[in-house]
Amino acid sequence: MKKEESFPILKAGSADAADRLKKIMSRNLTLDKELMDKVSAIVQTVRAEGDAALKRYTREFDGVELPRIRISAEEIDKAKEGTSEHILEIISEAATNVRKFHERQRANSWMIHNEDGTVLGQRIIPLERVGLYVPGGTAAYPSTVIMNAVPAQVAGVEEIHVLTPPNRDGEVNRIVLATCGVLGIKNVYAVGGAQGIAAAAYGTESVSKVDKIVGPGNIYVAAAKKIVFGDVDIDMIAGPSEVVVLADSTADAGHVAADLLAQAEHDGNAAAVLVTTDRGLAKKVQRKMTEFLGGLSRKKIAADSVRRNGAAFVVEDMIEAVALVNDIAPEHLEIEAESAWELLGRINNAGAVFIGDYSPEPVGDYFAGPSHVLPTGGTARFSSVLSVDTFVKRSSVIHYSREAFERDARKIQVFAENEGLTAHALSISVREKRGRKK
């Protein structure tokens, strides 16, 4: 694989750069009609047939005969007991870091008591039951459990229900189960895919119906989340992952190359982008990426990702660099430059920003504290990172005193009359008459 093919170095603003950037920005999930029809049929079948459909689809799609759907408390305890103390300590410390960070996000209910007797307020109410989808089967993602479940717990969610695909033996990954045990999660189901999302949305004999579904998954999971949205809430429709490294001549080329590959190894559609003022750095990064690729366990995936969606964009100055980053609106942004903190204040669109040479993106994936569930595909222009707010709802409180009502009654009627809503006006006037009689 030629270096030029694998990681092109392009002058920002050129025709080649524009074409490459367009390709990178258009790699979102394609939920076409054929896919949506197929997934919709799965969702409706699970809704109608419950556990029987879950077992049938798991046999069909995963090649697994499920011995049971719900994982028992004993199995969770056994998985925790069978995990080394060292691993459990790391899981616990990561969860503590995430908990400490998200505790600062808690919002409080409030009330305003006006002199005229009016009381206005807002109640912050945690969701009662949340479904957390954890990808599985051939891989294990304990970090997904931590990064989704801990913010929910901080928000005050009473029940967290974890759905994850079983392995070939019909079992749930031991480390995932152990993480659930560490966090005190008791509701775990060995079911995944679109059928798992449907089960969480509508409930079955074994799976509890939830209020919201969060967590990443494949294209079938994404399609199912889109279909059930409205009957339940969802966090987002997540697309392929991405990282942008914003660097100047002071950046270490080896560090930048490793960080780009760390994102590229997720899947072939991931994007790894360098934005730099220094063409010399870009060339060094290009060489280092070729050097590092040979030693990766997921070499083919990373190489495909870089070939399809990798690029170094060389800009004239940091003003142009910041503008380009804000246009891309990346899921992850690393800033490795002398003026990093100054540049941060000019970044408006990014899911998470990692500042400095010792803040690579994997620090955020596993351990730092903020949730790693971030908006992808340019949606950082209008979307936020998963947080405590993801798991609460807000309810308004309104109490009008007689004094305030009489003061505003006629103004409210004017609104109602101008909108042609005579019953609205009547609901005001009948109270006015009552007030006058008294």
C-alpha positions as CSV (number, residue, x, y, z in Angstrom):
1,M,0.0,0.0,0.0
2,K,1.6,3.3,-1.1
3,K,1.9,6.1,1.5
4,E,0.2,8.5,-0.8
5,E,-2.8,6.3,-1.1
6,S,-3.0,5.5,2.5
7,F,-2.7,9.0,4.0
8,P,-2.7,11.8,1.4
9,I,-1.3,15.2,2.4
10,L,-3.5,17.9,0.8
11,K,-3.4,21.7,0.8
12,A,-6.6,22.9,2.5
13,G,-8.9,24.7,0.0
14,S,-7.6,22.8,-3.0
15,A,-9.9,20.8,-5.2
16,D,-8.3,17.5,-4.0
17,A,-8.8,18.5,-0.4
18,A,-12.4,19.5,-1.0
19,D,-13.1,16.1,-2.6
20,R,-11.4,14.2,0.2
21,L,-13.2,16.2,2.9
22,K,-16.6,15.7,1.2
23,K,-15.9,11.9,1.1
24,I,-15.0,11.9,4.8
25,M,-18.0,14.0,5.8
26,S,-20.5,11.8,3.8
27,R,-19.7,8.5,5.4
28,N,-22.6,8.4,7.8
29,L,-24.8,5.4,8.2
30,T,-27.2,4.8,5.3
31,L,-30.5,3.6,6.6
32,D,-32.0,2.8,3.3
33,K,-35.6,1.6,2.7
34,E,-34.7,-2.1,2.3
35,L,-32.8,-2.1,5.6
36,M,-35.5,-0.2,7.4
37,D,-38.2,-2.5,6.1
38,K,-36.3,-5.5,7.2
39,V,-35.6,-4.1,10.7
40,S,-39.2,-2.9,11.0
41,A,-40.4,-6.4,10.4
42,I,-38.1,-7.7,13.2
43,V,-39.3,-5.0,15.6
44,Q,-43.0,-5.7,14.9
45,T,-42.5,-9.5,15.3
46,V,-40.7,-9.1,18.7
47,R,-43.5,-6.7,19.8
48,A,-46.1,-9.4,18.9
49,E,-44.4,-12.6,19.9
50,G,-42.0,-11.6,22.7
51,D,-39.4,-14.1,23.9
52,A,-40.2,-16.6,21.2
53,A,-39.2,-14.1,18.6
54,L,-36.0,-13.2,20.5
55,K,-34.9,-16.8,20.6
56,R,-35.7,-17.4,17.0
57,Y,-33.9,-14.3,15.8
58,T,-30.9,-15.1,18.0
59,R,-30.7,-18.6,16.5
60,E,-31.1,-17.1,12.9
61,F,-28.7,-14.1,13.2
62,D,-26.2,-15.2,15.8
63,G,-26.3,-19.0,15.4
64,V,-27.0,-19.4,19.1
65,E,-29.5,-21.4,21.0
66,L,-30.3,-19.3,24.0
67,P,-30.5,-21.4,27.2
68,R,-32.2,-18.3,28.8
69,I,-32.6,-14.6,28.1
70,R,-32.2,-13.0,31.5
71,I,-28.9,-13.5,33.2
72,S,-29.3,-14.5,36.9
73,A,-27.9,-12.6,39.8
74,E,-25.8,-15.7,40.6
75,E,-24.2,-15.6,37.1
76,I,-23.3,-11.9,37.6
77,D,-21.8,-12.7,41.0
78,K,-19.9,-15.6,39.6
79,A,-18.4,-13.5,36.8
80,K,-17.3,-10.9,39.3
81,E,-15.7,-13.5,41.6
82,G,-13.9,-15.1,38.6
83,T,-12.3,-11.8,37.5
84,S,-8.9,-10.9,38.9
85,E,-8.7,-8.3,41.7
86,H,-6.4,-6.2,39.5
87,I,-9.0,-5.9,36.7
88,L,-11.8,-5.2,39.2
89,E,-9.7,-2.4,40.8
90,I,-9.2,-0.8,37.4
91,I,-12.9,-1.1,36.6
92,S,-13.8,0.4,40.0
93,E,-11.3,3.3,39.6
94,A,-12.6,4.1,36.1
95,A,-16.2,4.1,37.4
96,T,-15.2,6.4,40.3
97,N,-13.6,8.8,37.9
98,V,-16.7,8.9,35.7
99,R,-18.9,9.3,38.8
100,K,-16.9,12.2,40.2
101,F,-17.0,14.0,36.9
102,H,-20.8,13.5,36.3
103,E,-21.8,14.4,39.8
104,R,-20.9,18.0,38.9
105,Q,-23.5,17.9,36.2
106,R,-26.5,17.4,38.5
107,A,-29.2,20.0,38.0
108,N,-31.5,20.9,40.9
109,S,-35.2,21.6,40.9
110,W,-36.1,25.2,41.7
111,M,-39.1,27.4,42.5
112,I,-39.6,31.2,42.3
113,H,-42.0,32.7,44.8
114,N,-43.1,36.1,43.5
115,E,-44.6,38.9,45.7
116,D,-48.0,38.5,44.1
117,G,-48.2,34.9,45.3
118,T,-47.3,33.3,41.9
119,V,-45.1,30.3,42.2
120,L,-43.1,29.2,39.1
121,G,-40.6,26.4,39.0
122,Q,-38.9,23.5,37.3
123,R,-38.7,19.9,38.6
124,I,-35.8,17.7,37.5
125,I,-37.1,14.1,37.5
126,P,-34.9,11.1,36.7
127,L,-36.1,8.5,34.2
128,E,-37.3,5.4,36.0
129,R,-36.0,2.7,33.6
130,V,-33.2,2.9,31.0
131,G,-32.0,0.2,28.5
132,L,-28.3,0.1,27.8
133,Y,-27.1,-1.6,24.7
134,V,-23.6,-3.1,24.9
135,P,-22.1,-4.5,21.7
136,G,-20.8,-8.0,22.2
137,G,-20.6,-11.5,20.7
138,T,-16.9,-11.7,19.7
139,A,-15.8,-8.7,21.7
140,A,-16.1,-7.2,25.1
141,Y,-16.9,-3.5,25.9
142,P,-16.9,-3.0,29.7
143,S,-16.1,0.7,29.1
144,T,-19.5,1.0,27.3
145,V,-21.2,-0.2,30.5
146,I,-19.3,2.3,32.7
147,M,-19.7,5.3,30.3
148,N,-23.4,4.9,29.9
149,A,-24.5,3.4,33.3
150,V,-22.7,5.7,35.7
151,P,-24.2,9.0,34.4
152,A,-27.6,7.3,34.6
153,Q,-26.9,6.3,38.2
154,V,-25.8,9.8,39.1
155,A,-29.0,11.1,37.5
156,G,-31.0,8.9,39.8
157,V,-32.3,6.3,37.4
158,E,-33.6,3.4,39.5
159,E,-33.4,0.6,37.0
160,I,-30.7,0.0,34.4
161,H,-31.3,-2.9,32.0
162,V,-28.3,-4.1,30.0
163,L,-28.8,-5.9,26.7
164,T,-25.8,-7.5,25.0
165,P,-25.4,-10.2,22.4
166,P,-24.4,-13.7,23.6
167,N,-21.3,-15.5,22.5
168,R,-21.4,-18.8,20.7
169,D,-22.2,-20.7,23.9
170,G,-25.1,-18.4,24.7
171,E,-23.2,-16.7,27.5
172,V,-22.5,-13.0,28.1
173,N,-18.9,-11.9,28.2
174,R,-17.5,-12.4,31.7
175,I,-15.8,-8.9,31.9
176,V,-19.0,-7.2,30.9
177,L,-20.9,-9.1,33.5
178,A,-18.3,-8.4,36.1
179,T,-18.5,-4.7,35.3
180,C,-22.3,-4.9,35.8
181,G,-21.6,-6.5,39.2
182,V,-19.2,-3.8,40.2
183,L,-21.8,-1.1,39.3
184,G,-24.6,-3.0,41.1
185,I,-26.6,-3.6,37.8
186,K,-28.9,-6.6,38.3
187,N,-30.9,-6.6,35.0
188,V,-28.8,-8.2,32.2
189,Y,-30.1,-9.9,29.1
190,A,-28.3,-12.1,26.6
191,V,-29.9,-10.6,23.5
192,G,-28.7,-8.1,21.0
193,G,-29.3,-6.7,17.5
194,A,-32.5,-5.1,16.3
195,Q,-34.4,-7.7,18.3
196,G,-32.8,-6.6,21.5
197,I,-33.7,-3.0,20.9
198,A,-37.3,-4.0,20.1
199,A,-37.5,-6.0,23.4
200,A,-36.3,-3.0,25.4
201,A,-38.7,-0.7,23.7
202,Y,-41.9,-2.8,24.1
203,G,-41.0,-5.5,26.7
204,T,-41.3,-9.2,26.5
205,E,-41.9,-12.0,29.0
206,S,-38.3,-11.7,30.1
207,V,-37.2,-8.2,29.1
208,S,-38.6,-5.1,30.9
209,K,-39.9,-2.2,28.9
210,V,-37.8,0.8,29.3
211,D,-38.2,4.6,28.9
212,K,-35.0,5.3,27.0
213,I,-32.4,3.3,25.1
214,V,-28.8,4.3,25.0
215,G,-25.6,2.7,23.7
216,P,-23.8,2.0,20.4
217,G,-24.4,-0.8,18.0
218,N,-24.2,-1.9,14.4
219,I,-26.4,-0.6,11.5
220,Y,-29.3,-2.9,12.5
221,V,-29.2,-1.5,16.1
222,A,-29.1,2.0,14.7
223,A,-32.1,1.3,12.4
224,A,-34.1,-0.3,15.2
225,K,-33.4,2.7,17.5
226,K,-34.7,5.0,14.8
227,I,-37.8,2.9,14.4
228,V,-38.7,2.7,18.1
229,F,-38.0,6.4,18.8
230,G,-41.2,8.0,19.8
231,D,-42.4,5.0,21.7
232,V,-39.2,5.3,23.8
233,D,-36.5,7.9,23.8
234,I,-33.0,7.2,22.4
235,D,-29.7,8.9,22.9
236,M,-28.6,9.3,19.3
237,I,-28.1,7.5,16.0
238,A,-24.4,7.1,16.1
239,G,-22.3,6.8,12.9
240,P,-18.7,5.8,12.4
241,S,-16.2,7.1,14.8
242,E,-13.7,9.9,14.0
243,V,-10.8,11.9,15.3
244,V,-9.2,15.2,14.2
245,V,-5.8,16.1,15.4
246,L,-5.0,19.8,15.3
247,A,-1.2,20.2,15.4
248,D,1.6,22.7,14.8
249,S,5.3,22.1,14.4
250,T,5.8,21.4,18.1
251,A,3.7,18.2,18.0
252,D,5.4,14.8,18.1
253,A,4.8,13.0,14.8
254,G,4.9,9.5,16.5
255,H,2.2,10.5,19.0
256,V,0.0,12.0,16.3
257,A,0.4,8.9,14.1
258,A,-0.5,6.5,16.9
259,D,-3.5,8.6,17.9
260,L,-4.8,8.6,14.3
261,L,-4.4,4.9,14.1
262,A,-6.1,4.4,17.5
263,Q,-9.3,5.8,15.9
264,A,-8.8,4.1,12.5
265,E,-8.7,0.6,14.1
266,H,-12.4,0.9,15.2
267,D,-13.7,0.0,11.7
268,G,-13.2,0.6,8.0
269,N,-15.5,3.6,8.0
270,A,-13.8,5.5,10.9
271,A,-12.0,8.7,10.0
272,A,-8.5,9.8,11.0
273,V,-7.7,13.4,10.1
274,L,-4.7,15.7,10.7
275,V,-5.1,19.5,10.4
276,T,-1.7,21.2,10.6
277,T,0.2,24.3,9.8
278,D,3.3,22.3,9.1
279,R,3.7,20.2,6.0
280,G,6.9,18.7,7.4
281,L,5.0,17.3,10.4
282,A,2.4,15.8,8.0
283,K,5.1,14.0,6.1
284,K,6.6,12.6,9.3
285,V,3.2,11.5,10.5
286,Q,2.6,9.8,7.2
287,R,5.8,7.8,7.5
288,K,5.1,6.9,11.2
289,M,1.6,5.6,10.3
290,T,3.1,3.3,7.7
291,E,5.7,2.1,10.3
292,F,3.2,1.5,13.0
293,L,0.6,-0.3,10.9
294,G,2.7,-3.4,10.6
295,G,2.5,-4.1,14.3
296,L,-1.3,-3.6,14.8
297,S,-3.6,-6.6,15.6
298,R,-6.3,-4.9,13.5
299,K,-3.9,-3.9,10.8
300,K,-6.3,-4.5,7.9
301,I,-9.2,-2.6,9.5
302,A,-6.9,0.4,10.4
303,A,-5.3,0.4,6.9
304,D,-8.7,0.3,5.2
305,S,-10.0,3.2,7.4
306,V,-6.9,5.4,6.7
307,R,-7.1,4.6,3.0
308,R,-10.8,5.5,2.7
309,N,-11.1,8.3,5.2
310,G,-7.6,9.4,6.3
311,A,-6.0,12.7,5.3
312,A,-3.7,15.5,6.4
313,F,-4.9,18.9,5.6
314,V,-2.2,21.6,5.5
315,V,-3.5,25.1,6.4
316,E,-1.9,28.5,6.2
317,D,-2.4,29.4,9.9
318,M,-4.4,28.6,13.0
319,I,-7.3,30.8,11.9
320,E,-7.8,28.6,8.9
321,A,-7.2,25.5,11.0
322,V,-9.9,26.4,13.5
323,A,-12.4,27.2,10.7
324,L,-11.8,23.8,9.2
325,V,-12.1,21.9,12.5
326,N,-15.4,23.7,13.2
327,D,-16.7,22.7,9.7
328,I,-15.8,19.1,10.3
329,A,-17.3,19.2,13.8
330,P,-15.5,16.0,14.9
331,E,-16.5,13.5,17.5
332,H,-13.0,13.7,19.0
333,L,-10.6,16.6,18.7
334,E,-7.0,16.5,19.9
335,I,-5.1,19.8,20.1
336,E,-1.3,19.4,20.1
337,A,0.0,22.9,19.7
338,E,1.7,25.6,21.7
339,S,-1.4,27.8,21.8
340,A,-3.8,24.9,22.7
341,W,-5.7,26.6,25.5
342,E,-6.2,29.7,23.4
343,L,-7.4,27.6,20.5
344,L,-9.9,25.8,22.7
345,G,-11.8,29.0,23.2
346,R,-12.3,29.2,19.4
347,I,-13.5,25.6,18.9
348,N,-17.3,25.6,18.8
349,N,-18.0,22.2,17.3
350,A,-16.5,19.1,18.8
351,G,-17.8,16.3,20.9
352,A,-14.8,16.1,23.2
353,V,-11.5,18.1,23.1
354,F,-8.2,16.5,24.3
355,I,-5.5,19.1,25.0
356,G,-1.8,18.5,25.2
357,D,0.7,15.8,24.4
358,Y,-0.3,13.5,27.2
359,S,-4.1,13.6,26.5
360,P,-4.6,11.1,23.7
361,E,-8.2,10.1,22.9
362,P,-7.9,6.6,24.6
363,V,-7.6,8.4,27.9
364,G,-11.1,9.6,27.4
365,D,-12.3,6.3,26.1
366,Y,-11.6,4.5,29.3
367,F,-10.5,6.4,32.3
368,A,-10.5,10.2,32.5
369,G,-14.1,10.8,33.6
370,P,-16.3,12.3,30.9
371,S,-18.5,9.9,29.1
372,H,-17.1,8.6,25.8
373,V,-20.5,8.6,24.1
374,L,-20.2,11.5,21.7
375,P,-22.0,13.0,18.6
376,T,-20.6,11.7,15.3
377,G,-20.7,12.6,11.7
378,G,-20.7,16.4,12.1
379,T,-23.6,16.4,14.6
380,A,-21.4,18.1,17.2
381,R,-22.7,21.2,15.5
382,F,-26.0,20.8,17.4
383,S,-25.6,17.7,19.7
384,S,-24.0,17.1,23.0
385,V,-22.0,14.4,24.8
386,L,-24.0,11.9,26.8
387,S,-24.4,13.2,30.3
388,V,-26.6,13.3,33.4
389,D,-29.0,15.4,31.4
390,T,-29.5,12.5,29.1
391,F,-31.3,10.6,31.9
392,V,-33.6,13.2,33.3
393,K,-36.7,15.0,32.2
394,R,-37.9,18.5,33.2
395,S,-41.4,19.4,34.3
396,S,-42.7,22.9,34.8
397,V,-44.7,24.0,37.9
398,I,-47.1,26.9,37.6
399,H,-49.2,28.3,40.5
400,Y,-51.1,31.6,39.8
401,S,-52.5,33.6,42.7
402,R,-55.9,35.4,42.4
403,E,-54.1,38.7,42.3
404,A,-51.8,37.6,39.4
405,F,-54.8,36.0,37.6
406,E,-56.9,39.1,37.7
407,R,-54.0,41.2,36.5
408,D,-53.3,39.0,33.5
409,A,-56.7,37.5,32.6
410,R,-57.7,40.0,29.9
411,K,-54.2,39.7,28.2
412,I,-54.6,35.9,28.1
413,Q,-58.1,36.2,26.6
414,V,-56.7,38.5,23.9
415,F,-54.2,35.7,22.9
416,A,-56.9,33.1,22.9
417,E,-59.4,35.2,20.9
418,N,-56.8,36.0,18.3
419,E,-56.0,32.4,17.9
420,G,-59.7,31.5,17.5
421,L,-59.7,29.3,20.6
422,T,-62.9,30.4,22.4
423,A,-62.8,27.6,25.0
424,H,-59.4,28.9,26.1
425,A,-61.0,32.4,26.5
426,L,-63.9,30.8,28.3
427,S,-61.7,29.1,30.8
428,I,-60.4,32.5,31.8
429,S,-63.7,34.4,31.7
430,V,-65.6,31.9,34.0
431,R,-62.9,32.6,36.6
432,E,-63.3,36.3,36.2
433,K,-67.0,36.1,36.8
434,R,-66.4,34.0,39.9
435,G,-63.9,36.5,41.1
436,R,-66.4,39.4,40.6
437,K,-69.2,37.5,42.5
438,K,-67.0,37.1,45.5
